[in-house]
Amino acid sequence: PSCPNVACSVYQSTHDTNCTNAYFSCLDCQQSDYGGWPEDKSEIPMAFMTKQHRETIRQHCTRNPANAIFPDLPTSLNGEEEE
């Protein structure tokens, strides 16, 4: 059965150049299917995730917003806390 949540991640093999096998994942499936976020930050195609981005994902991509788990990324490009 497919998940009713909105996806926040798309996984694709680097060998699949035609994107024929993309896997879409919400926050809940990220945890249950993949055991969380990759430890190697080079596997996450972003350098930071703003607080607004995290809140949008929390509102739309999980059935359990109070316990949402995000990748270990800074909230700004320079690593400083957002105001």
Beta strands, then each sheet from edge to edge (+ up, - down):
strand 1: 9-11
strand 2: 23-25
sheet 1: 1+ 2-
end
